[in-house]
C-alpha cells in the first residue's frame, strides 16, 4: 500500500467507516494511524445507542458489567459496572449470585449529602426480578446513597471506574485488579484481589474525609462457627464450619495505611440492625475502633480518616486475600494405575516422567485441594505475601496491560481477546494441589459445569498455551498419561483429583486428534526436544488408536461413529473430523521426522485423508458429511452407547428413512473445517487446499451469519442469541437436506465458534468478513443485557470463547517457534503492533514498512531469525 488512496481502500475493505478513513494520516500506514492513541482505535463509527468497541462502558452499557478479579484456579469476585462487589466465589466453586454485602464509602464532613457509597447508580434490573426482590431485598446495600454518574474502562487485568456526584467536591476513580503476569504461573494464581480508591479534591477548601470499607461477615452460615479477628491494618473473617463438619474458609481485608482504624464487630441485633448501625457510623463520619469478639460478629469496617487540600490526590489501597484449603470436590472413578511403566514404552505415572518436575508434588488426597494451599499454610501467609509484593506484582501486571493494549489491531478484536481473558480469573479454571490445571467447561450458578478439562472444548482455547505454556503442558500430561490407557483410548474428561480413570465410554475424536496437534504446538512453544522425545511414544499410541477405531479400513476418513463436542456421535466421514485427522497425521509426521523415526504409514494416510476430504467430502462450495451407518464395524445406531438416550419406536422408524439421529449431512457446518484452524493455531504444516478452505469459510459467512434472528426457529438453547440480535449459527442447510433431528445444538450460536470462524477467515485473508463475525458476537455482549466479560455457552465464563486469542495470530501471522528460534510474521493488515507471549517472556511485535521490531518488556525472547511472509529479513 504505497499511496494514500490505497490505504483508504484498505480501510474500507476491512470495514472501517468513512469518518475513520478520512483521518489525516498523511504518509502513515493503517497501523501507524491507529497507534496515535491506542485507546482510539479505528473502527466503524457506532450507530446511535451503540457503544464503540474497546471504549468505556457508560449508561445502560454498565448494567451487566461484572469484571472478574482473582487468580488462575484460585477463585474470584467481580467488580460491577457500578463498582459493587458481587459473584463472590472463593470456596473452590462458583457462587454467581453471591453478593457479600461489601461496600466502600466516603464521608466528607460538613458537606450536605456528604456520605455515599463509592459506587455508581444501581442498575434497574436489581430493583425487581431477583430472588427475594418482591420481599424488598432486606438489608441490601442498594438502598444506600450512591454516586450519580459512572463510567468504566476495562484494560485487563485492570478495571477503572470513574464516579462523580454534584454533592461532593471530589473526583473519584476506583481501580479493581489482580495479578496477571504471563509466564509467571504462580503469581498469576494467587487468591487475591485489590480495590484502589483515588480521590482528587476538586473543591476550594480542605476536605475532611473518612474512607471506610465495610462488609457483612458473608462467610458465616446457619449454625456455623465464625469469627472476625485482627490482622495488621485490617481484619480476617473466618468460617470454621459446623460442629459436625470442619470446612475452614478465611477472607482478609487490609490496607497499607498505618492510620487505619478497625471495627471488628458491628452492632449485634435483630432485623437489619447491623447494617443500619454501620451506615450510621459512616454517615456521621465517626471512626470507631472496636476489638474482636469471640464469635458472632455480623460484620466489620476498616476506616481511613484523611484530609485533602484542593487539587491534591489521595489513593487508598484495599487488599483482599482468601484461603479455603479444602473441598469436597471429586469427579470420576478411579481406573487402573499403570504399574512399573516406562515412559519410553508409551505411558507414564507422574509429571516428572515427562519433564514436568514442577508439578510432581506428592498428592494422594481424596478431594480437590487448590494449588495455593501447597504454597501457603494460612491466610496470614497469603496476606503477608500480597502486602509485601503488591507494588512489584502491580508493576509487572501493568507491563502486560500496557504491552497488550499498545496493539494497533482493530478495536473489536482487542476487546474480544481481552474480555475473554477474564475466563482465566473465573472459577471455570482450577489448579489442583500439585499445580496442574484441571478445569470445567464453564460455571453453573453454584457449581462448575461439565467437568474434567474437556478436551474437545479446550481444543478451541488458544490463550493459556501462549500466556502460561507450562500450565498448558500439564494438560497434555493428563490427557496422554492419566486419561489414556495402554490401548491409546483417551477419556475426554479427566478425574478430580487427577488420577488414572475408567475407560467406559467413547473417546472424543476431535478432542483426541486435537491433542496430538497440541503436543506439536507445545513442543514448538517450549523448544525442548527432550520433552518431545518423552511425549512421542504416548502420542503414537494415541494416533494408532484413532486410526484403528475410526479409520480401520485406512481410507483416510474418520467414519466409524465418533463422539465429538456436540455430545453426540457422527456416523460416516465428515469434513470437520477428517480435517482433524489430516492435522493430527501431519503433526505426528513432523514430530516423528524430527526424532528420525519412520513415519511412512502416517504420511501415506495423510495423503489419503487430504484426497478424500477434498473430493468425497467437498460439495464444490463447502465441506459436508457423508452419513453412513451400514457397512461399518459399528452395527446399529439404535443400540449404540450414546448420551442421546435410547431410540424410541418412532426414532427407529426415522432412522430407516434418514439415518441415525443427530447428523449434519449436507449442511454448512461452521466447524466444518475446524481441524485446519487448530492446525494453523498449532503451527502444524498445512496440506489441505487453501482455496477449498477459504471457500468453506466464505460459505459459512454467507449462510450462517445472521444480522437478525427474529425468524430463526431455535427449540434448543436460545438465550445465547435470539430475537433482533445477530450471530453465527452452528449450522444451516442452504441447499436443503436438513434432517428432522439434526445434531443437538445445531440451531444455536456459540461465541467460541464465532471467534474460531472469524479468526480463520482472517488467516485466509478475508479480514472484512472476519470482523463482521466478531462484531456480531461483541454486539451481544455490550453490557446492556449480557456481561461483556462473560461470554457464556453451557455456563458462564465458557472456555471455548478463549478461541478469541487466535485473532492475534490470525491478523498478524505472528508466531514464535522456540525449536528453531524463529519469529514468523504473515500480516493480513499491513503494518501493525501486536502482543507476543512466549515460554520465556512477553512484549510486542511491530511491522513497519516490511521491517519487524520486537520489544521485550518482561523476561527474554531468543530470536535467531525472523521470517516475514516466509522470507528472512
Long-range contacts (C-beta under 8 A, 24 or more apart in sequence): 1-29, 1-30, 1-830, 7-33, 10-830, 11-42, 13-767, 13-768, 14-410, 14-767, 14-768, 14-771, 14-829, 15-44, 15-768, 15-771, 15-772, 15-775, 16-42, 16-43, 16-44, 17-43, 17-44, 17-45, 19-45, 20-44, 20-45, 29-830, 29-831, 29-848, 29-849, 30-408, 30-829, 30-830, 30-831, 30-832, 31-408, 31-829, 31-830, 31-831, 31-832, 31-833, 31-846, 31-847, 31-848, 32-408, 32-831, 32-848, 34-408, 35-406, 35-408, 35-833, 38-405, 38-406, 38-407, 38-408, 39-153, 39-405, 41-408, 41-409, 41-410, 41-411, 41-414, 42-410, 42-411, 43-410, 43-411, 43-412, 50-779, 50-782, 51-782, 51-783, 52-411, 53-410, 53-411, 53-412, 53-414, 53-415, 53-775, 53-778, 54-411, 54-412, 54-414, 54-415, 54-418, 55-153, 55-411, 56-151, 56-152, 56-153, 57-81, 57-151, 57-152, 57-153, 57-154, 57-783, 57-788, 58-150, 58-151, 58-152, 60-783, 60-784, 61-782, 61-783, 61-784, 62-120, 62-123, 62-150, 62-151, 62-152, 62-783, 63-123, 63-124, 63-125, 63-783, 63-784, 63-785, 64-123, 64-125, 64-783, 64-784, 64-785, 64-786, 64-787, 64-788, 65-152, 65-783, 65-787, 65-788, 65-789, 66-787, 66-789, 66-790, 67-152, 67-154, 67-159, 67-176, 67-422, 67-789, 68-422, 68-425, 68-426, 68-789, 68-797, 69-157, 69-159, 69-176, 69-177, 69-178, 69-193, 69-194, 69-425, 70-178, 70-191, 70-192, 70-193, 70-425, 70-426, 71-178, 71-179, 71-188, 71-189, 71-190, 71-191, 71-192, 71-372, 71-425, 72-185, 72-188, 72-189, 72-424, 72-425, 72-429, 72-431, 72-468, 72-471, 73-189, 73-370, 73-371, 73-429, 73-430, 73-431, 73-432, 73-437, 73-439, 74-189, 74-190, 74-191, 74-192, 74-322, 74-370, 74-371, 74-372, 74-431, 75-191, 75-322, 75-324, 75-370, 75-427, 76-178, 76-193, 76-425, 76-426, 76-427, 77-193, 77-320, 79-159, 79-161, 79-174, 79-176, 79-195, 81-120, 81-123, 81-150, 81-152, 81-161, 81-783, 82-119, 82-120, 82-121, 82-122, 82-123, 82-146, 82-150, 82-161, 83-117, 83-118, 83-119, 83-120, 83-150, 83-161, 83-163, 83-174, 84-119, 84-141, 85-195, 88-218, 89-426, 89-427, 89-443, 90-191, 90-249, 90-251, 90-322, 90-324, 91-249, 91-324, 91-327, 92-324, 92-327, 92-329, 92-368, 92-370, 92-427, 92-430, 93-327, 93-329, 93-427, 93-446, 93-447, 93-448, 94-426, 94-427, 94-443, 94-444, 94-445, 94-446, 94-447, 94-448, 94-796, 95-446, 96-443, 96-444, 96-445, 96-446, 96-796, 97-131, 97-445, 98-218, 99-140, 100-215, 100-216, 100-218, 101-139, 101-140, 101-141, 101-215, 101-216, 101-218, 101-275, 101-299, 102-213, 102-214, 102-215, 102-216, 102-218, 103-141, 103-144, 103-213, 103-214, 103-215, 104-174, 104-195, 104-197, 104-211, 104-212, 104-213, 104-214, 104-318, 105-144, 105-211, 105-212, 105-213, 105-214, 105-282, 106-168, 106-170, 106-172, 106-197, 106-199, 106-209, 106-210, 106-211, 106-212, 107-209, 107-210, 107-212, 107-282, 107-283, 107-284, 107-285, 108-168, 108-169, 108-170, 108-207, 108-208, 108-209, 109-208, 109-209, 109-210, 109-285, 110-208, 111-167, 111-168, 111-169, 112-167, 113-145, 113-167, 113-168, 114-167, 114-168, 114-285, 115-145, 115-282, 115-283, 115-285, 116-144, 116-145, 116-146, 116-147, 116-165, 116-167, 116-168, 117-141, 117-144, 117-145, 117-146, 117-147, 118-147, 118-163, 118-172, 118-174, 118-197, 119-146, 119-147, 119-150, 119-163, 120-146, 120-147, 120-148, 120-149, 120-150, 120-161, 120-163, 121-146, 121-147, 121-148, 121-149, 121-150, 122-146, 138-272, 139-272, 139-275, 141-275, 144-279, 147-172, 154-418, 154-419, 154-788, 154-789, 155-401, 155-405, 155-418, 156-180, 156-401, 156-404, 156-418, 156-419, 156-421, 156-422, 157-397, 157-400, 157-401, 157-421, 157-425, 158-397, 158-398, 158-401, 169-201, 169-202, 169-203, 169-204, 169-205, 169-207, 170-199, 170-200, 170-201, 170-202, 170-203, 170-207, 171-199, 171-200, 171-202, 172-197, 172-198, 172-199, 172-200, 173-197, 173-198, 174-198, 177-394, 177-397, 178-397, 178-425, 179-393, 179-394, 179-396, 179-397, 180-397, 180-400, 180-421, 180-424, 180-425, 181-393, 181-396, 181-397, 181-399, 181-400, 181-858, 182-400, 182-466, 182-467, 182-468, 182-837, 182-842, 182-858, 183-467, 183-468, 183-469, 183-837, 183-838, 183-839, 183-840, 183-841, 183-842, 183-858, 183-859, 184-396, 185-435, 185-468, 185-470, 185-471, 186-371, 186-375, 186-435, 187-389, 187-393, 187-396, 188-468, 189-371, 189-372, 189-431, 190-321, 190-372, 190-382, 190-385, 190-386, 190-393, 191-321, 191-322, 191-323, 191-370, 191-372, 191-382, 192-319, 192-320, 192-321, 192-322, 192-382, 192-386, 193-320, 194-317, 194-318, 194-319, 194-320, 194-390, 195-317, 195-318, 195-320, 196-315, 196-316, 196-317, 196-318, 197-315, 197-316, 197-318, 198-313, 198-314, 198-315, 199-308, 199-313, 199-314, 199-315, 199-316, 200-311, 200-312, 200-313, 201-308, 201-309, 201-310, 201-311, 201-312, 201-313, 202-310, 203-310, 204-310, 205-310, 206-307, 206-308, 206-309, 206-310, 207-307, 207-308, 208-285, 208-307, 209-305, 209-306, 209-307, 209-308, 210-282, 210-285, 210-286, 210-287, 210-303, 210-304, 210-305, 210-306, 211-303, 211-304, 211-305, 211-306, 211-316, 212-281, 212-282, 212-301, 212-302, 212-303, 212-304, 213-253, 213-255, 213-301, 213-302, 213-318, 214-278, 214-282, 214-299, 214-300, 214-301, 214-302, 215-253, 215-299, 215-300, 215-301, 216-274, 216-275, 216-298, 216-299, 217-297, 217-298, 217-299, 217-300, 218-251, 219-249, 219-250, 219-251, 225-295, 226-295, 226-296, 226-297, 227-292, 227-293, 227-294, 227-295, 227-296, 227-297, 228-264, 228-265, 228-292, 228-293, 228-297, 228-299, 228-300, 229-264, 229-292, 230-262, 230-264, 230-291, 230-292, 231-380, 231-383, 232-387, 233-257, 233-258, 233-260, 233-262, 233-302, 234-260, 234-262, 234-302, 234-319, 234-383, 235-262, 235-264, 235-292, 235-300, 235-302, 236-379, 236-380, 236-383, 237-300, 238-379, 247-326, 247-328, 248-323, 248-324, 248-325, 248-326, 249-322, 249-323, 249-324, 250-322, 250-323, 250-324, 250-378, 250-379, 251-320, 251-321, 251-322, 251-323, 251-379, 252-319, 252-320, 252-321, 252-322, 252-323, 252-379, 252-380, 252-382, 252-383, 253-300, 253-302, 253-318, 253-319, 253-320, 254-302, 254-318, 254-319, 254-383, 254-387, 255-302, 255-304, 255-316, 255-317, 255-318, 255-319, 256-317, 256-319, 256-387, 256-390, 257-304, 257-316, 257-317, 259-304, 259-305, 259-306, 260-302, 260-303, 260-304, 261-287, 261-288, 261-289, 261-302, 261-303, 261-304, 261-305, 262-289, 262-290, 262-300, 262-301, 262-302, 262-303, 263-288, 263-289, 263-290, 263-300, 263-301, 263-303, 264-290, 264-291, 264-292, 264-293, 264-297, 264-300, 265-290, 265-291, 265-292, 265-293, 265-297, 265-298, 265-299, 265-300, 266-297, 266-298, 266-299, 266-300, 266-301, 267-298, 268-296, 268-297, 268-298, 274-298, 274-299, 275-299, 317-390, 319-383, 319-386, 319-387, 319-390, 321-379, 321-382, 321-383, 321-386, 322-379, 322-382, 323-372, 323-373, 323-376, 323-378, 323-379, 323-382, 324-370, 325-369, 325-370, 325-373, 326-367, 326-369, 326-373, 327-367, 327-368, 327-369, 327-370, 328-367, 329-367, 329-368, 329-496, 330-366, 330-367, 330-368, 330-496, 330-497, 331-451, 331-452, 331-493, 331-495, 331-496, 332-451, 332-452, 332-493, 332-494, 332-495, 332-496, 332-499, 332-501, 332-502, 333-495, 333-501, 333-502, 334-495, 334-499, 334-500, 334-501, 334-502, 335-485, 335-499, 335-500, 335-501, 335-502, 335-503, 336-485, 336-500, 337-499, 337-500, 338-481, 338-486, 338-500, 343-534, 343-537, 343-538, 344-534, 344-537, 345-537, 346-486, 346-537, 346-538, 346-540, 346-541, 347-481, 347-484, 347-486, 347-537, 347-538, 347-541, 348-477, 348-480, 348-481, 348-534, 348-538, 349-481, 351-434, 351-436, 351-474, 351-477, 353-481, 353-534, 354-477, 354-481, 354-531, 354-534, 354-535, 355-528, 355-530, 355-531, 355-534, 356-436, 356-470, 356-473, 356-474, 356-477, 358-435, 358-470, 359-434, 359-435, 359-436, 359-474, 359-477, 360-434, 361-433, 361-434, 361-435, 363-432, 363-433, 363-434, 363-497, 365-433, 365-497, 366-497, 367-497, 368-430, 368-432, 368-433, 368-438, 368-496, 368-497, 369-432, 369-433, 369-497, 370-430, 370-431, 370-432, 370-433, 371-431, 371-432, 371-433, 371-434, 371-435, 373-433, 374-433, 374-434, 374-435, 396-858, 399-857, 399-858, 400-842, 400-858, 402-857, 403-835, 403-842, 403-843, 403-844, 403-855, 403-857, 403-858, 404-835, 406-833, 406-835, 406-844, 407-832, 407-833, 407-834, 407-835, 407-844, 408-831, 408-832, 408-833, 408-834, 409-807, 409-808, 409-811, 409-812, 409-829, 409-832, 409-834, 410-771, 410-811, 412-771, 412-774, 412-775, 412-778, 413-771, 413-774, 413-807, 413-811, 415-778, 415-788, 416-755, 416-774, 416-777, 416-778, 416-804, 416-807, 417-804, 417-805, 417-807, 417-808, 419-778, 419-781, 419-788, 419-789, 419-791, 419-804, 420-463, 420-755, 420-791, 420-801, 420-802, 420-804, 420-805, 421-463, 421-802, 421-805, 422-789, 422-790, 422-797, 423-463, 423-797, 423-798, 423-799, 423-801, 423-802, 424-463, 424-464, 424-467, 424-802, 426-790, 426-796, 426-797, 427-797, 428-795, 428-796, 428-797, 428-798, 428-799, 431-471, 432-496, 432-497, 432-498, 433-497, 435-474, 436-471, 436-474, 436-475, 436-477, 436-478, 436-498, 437-464, 437-471, 437-472, 437-474, 437-475, 438-478, 438-494, 438-496, 438-497, 438-498, 439-799, 440-795, 440-799, 441-793, 441-794, 441-795, 441-798, 441-799, 441-800, 442-792, 442-793, 442-794, 442-795, 442-796, 442-797, 442-798, 442-799, 443-795, 443-796, 443-797, 444-795, 444-796, 448-795, 449-794, 449-795, 450-493, 450-794, 450-795, 451-493, 451-496, 452-491, 452-492, 452-493, 452-494, 452-495, 452-496, 453-478, 453-479, 453-493, 453-494, 454-492, 454-493, 454-511, 454-799, 455-479, 455-490, 455-492, 455-508, 455-510, 455-511, 455-512, 455-514, 455-515, 456-492, 456-508, 456-510, 456-511, 456-514, 456-564, 456-565, 457-565, 457-752, 457-798, 457-799, 457-800, 458-799, 459-510, 459-511, 459-514, 459-515, 459-518, 459-565, 459-678, 460-678, 460-752, 460-753, 460-755, 460-756, 460-799, 460-800, 460-802, 460-803, 461-799, 461-800, 461-802, 461-803, 461-805, 462-681, 462-802, 462-803, 462-804, 462-805, 462-806, 462-809, 463-802, 463-805, 464-802, 465-518, 465-521, 465-522, 465-525, 466-525, 466-805, 466-837, 466-838, 467-837, 467-842, 469-522, 469-525, 469-526, 469-838, 469-839, 470-839, 472-518, 472-522, 473-522, 473-526, 473-531, 476-515, 476-518, 476-519, 476-522, 476-535, 479-515, 480-515, 480-519, 480-535, 480-538, 480-539, 480-542, 481-538, 484-538, 484-541, 484-542, 486-541, 487-541, 487-545, 488-541, 488-542, 488-543, 488-544, 488-545, 488-546, 489-545, 489-549, 490-515, 490-542, 490-545, 492-563, 505-563, 505-641, 506-561, 506-562, 506-563, 506-569, 506-641, 507-545, 507-546, 507-549, 507-563, 508-562, 508-563, 508-564, 508-565, 509-546, 509-550, 509-558, 509-562, 509-563, 509-564, 509-577, 509-580, 510-562, 510-564, 510-565, 510-576, 510-577, 510-580, 510-674, 510-675, 511-564, 511-565, 512-542, 512-545, 512-546, 513-546, 513-558, 513-577, 513-580, 513-581, 513-583, 513-584, 513-675, 514-580, 514-583, 514-584, 514-675, 514-678, 515-542, 516-542, 516-543, 516-546, 516-583, 516-584, 516-587, 516-588, 517-580, 517-583, 517-584, 517-587, 517-675, 517-678, 517-679, 517-682, 517-684, 518-678, 518-682, 519-587, 519-591, 520-587, 520-588, 520-590, 520-591, 520-682, 520-683, 520-684, 521-681, 521-682, 521-683, 521-684, 523-591, 523-819, 524-682, 524-683, 524-817, 524-818, 524-819, 525-816, 525-818, 525-838, 525-839, 526-818, 526-839, 527-817, 527-818, 527-819, 527-821, 527-839, 529-594, 529-819, 532-591, 532-594, 532-595, 533-595, 536-591, 536-592, 536-595, 536-597, 539-588, 539-591, 540-588, 540-592, 543-584, 543-585, 543-588, 543-602, 546-581, 546-584, 547-605, 550-577, 550-581, 551-581, 551-605, 552-633, 554-605, 554-608, 555-608, 555-612, 556-581, 556-605, 556-607, 556-608, 556-609, 556-610, 556-611, 556-612, 556-613, 557-581, 557-609, 557-612, 557-613, 557-616, 557-617, 559-626, 559-628, 559-632, 560-632, 560-633, 560-634, 561-629, 561-632, 561-634, 561-637, 561-640, 561-660, 565-671, 566-662, 566-743, 566-744, 566-745, 566-746, 567-643, 567-744, 567-745, 568-642, 568-643, 568-644, 568-661, 568-662, 568-743, 568-744, 569-637, 569-640, 569-642, 569-660, 569-662, 570-625, 570-663, 570-664, 570-743, 571-627, 571-628, 571-629, 571-632, 571-634, 571-637, 571-659, 571-660, 571-663, 572-625, 572-626, 572-627, 572-628, 572-629, 572-663, 573-612, 573-616, 573-617, 573-625, 573-626, 573-628, 574-617, 574-623, 574-624, 574-625, 574-626, 574-664, 574-669, 574-672, 575-613, 575-617, 575-618, 575-622, 575-623, 575-624, 575-625, 575-669, 575-672, 575-673, 575-696, 576-623, 576-625, 576-669, 576-671, 576-672, 576-673, 576-674, 576-675, 577-675, 578-609, 578-612, 578-613, 578-617, 578-675, 579-613, 579-623, 579-672, 579-673, 579-674, 579-675, 579-676, 579-679, 579-688, 580-674, 580-675, 580-678, 581-609, 581-675, 582-606, 582-609, 582-610, 582-613, 582-675, 582-676, 582-679, 582-687, 582-688, 583-675, 583-676, 583-678, 583-679, 583-682, 583-684, 584-675, 585-609, 586-679, 586-684, 586-685, 586-686, 586-687, 587-679, 587-682, 587-684, 590-684, 590-685, 606-687, 610-687, 610-688, 613-688, 614-688, 614-689, 614-692, 618-692, 619-666, 619-735, 621-695, 621-696, 621-699, 622-668, 622-669, 622-672, 622-695, 622-696, 622-699, 622-700, 623-669, 623-672, 623-673, 623-692, 623-696, 624-664, 624-665, 624-666, 624-667, 624-669, 624-672, 625-663, 625-664, 625-665, 625-666, 625-667, 625-669, 627-659, 627-660, 627-663, 627-665, 629-655, 629-659, 629-660, 637-661, 644-744, 651-741, 654-740, 654-741, 658-739, 658-740, 659-739, 661-741, 662-741, 662-742, 662-743, 662-744, 663-739, 663-742, 663-743, 664-731, 664-739, 664-742, 664-743, 664-746, 665-733, 665-737, 665-739, 665-742, 666-733, 666-735, 666-736, 666-737, 667-731, 667-732, 667-733, 667-737, 667-738, 667-742, 667-746, 668-699, 668-700, 668-703, 668-704, 668-731, 668-732, 668-733, 668-734, 669-700, 669-730, 669-731, 670-700, 670-704, 670-728, 670-729, 670-730, 670-731, 670-753, 670-756, 670-757, 671-730, 671-753, 671-756, 672-696, 672-700, 673-697, 673-760, 674-756, 676-760, 677-756, 677-759, 677-760, 677-763, 677-806, 680-760, 680-763, 680-809, 681-806, 681-809, 683-815, 683-817, 690-764, 693-760, 693-764, 694-764, 694-765, 694-766, 697-757, 697-760, 697-761, 697-764, 697-766, 697-769, 698-761, 698-766, 698-769, 699-734, 700-728, 700-757, 701-757, 701-761, 701-766, 701-769, 701-772, 701-773, 702-734, 703-732, 703-734, 704-728, 704-729, 704-730, 704-731, 704-732, 705-729, 705-772, 705-773, 705-776, 707-776, 709-749, 712-747, 713-747, 714-747, 714-748, 715-747, 716-744, 716-745, 716-746, 716-747, 716-748, 717-745, 717-748, 718-748, 720-748, 720-749, 720-750, 720-751, 720-792, 720-793, 721-748, 721-749, 721-780, 725-779, 725-780, 726-776, 726-779, 726-780, 727-754, 727-776, 727-777, 727-780, 728-753, 728-754, 728-757, 728-773, 728-776, 728-777, 750-793, 750-800, 751-777, 751-781, 751-791, 751-793, 751-798, 751-800, 751-801, 751-804, 752-791, 752-793, 752-798, 752-799, 752-800, 752-801, 752-802, 752-803, 753-800, 753-803, 755-801, 755-803, 755-804, 755-806, 755-807, 756-803, 756-806, 758-807, 758-810, 759-803, 759-804, 759-806, 759-807, 759-809, 759-810, 760-810, 762-807, 762-810, 762-811, 762-828, 763-809, 763-810, 763-828, 765-828, 767-811, 767-828, 767-829, 770-810, 774-804, 774-807, 808-834, 808-835, 812-845, 812-847, 813-869, 814-845, 816-861, 816-863, 818-862, 820-864, 821-862, 821-863, 821-864, 821-865, 822-863, 822-864, 822-865, 822-866, 822-867, 823-852, 823-854, 823-863, 823-865, 823-866, 823-867, 824-866, 824-867, 825-852, 825-866, 825-867, 825-868, 825-869, 826-868, 826-869, 826-870, 827-868, 836-861
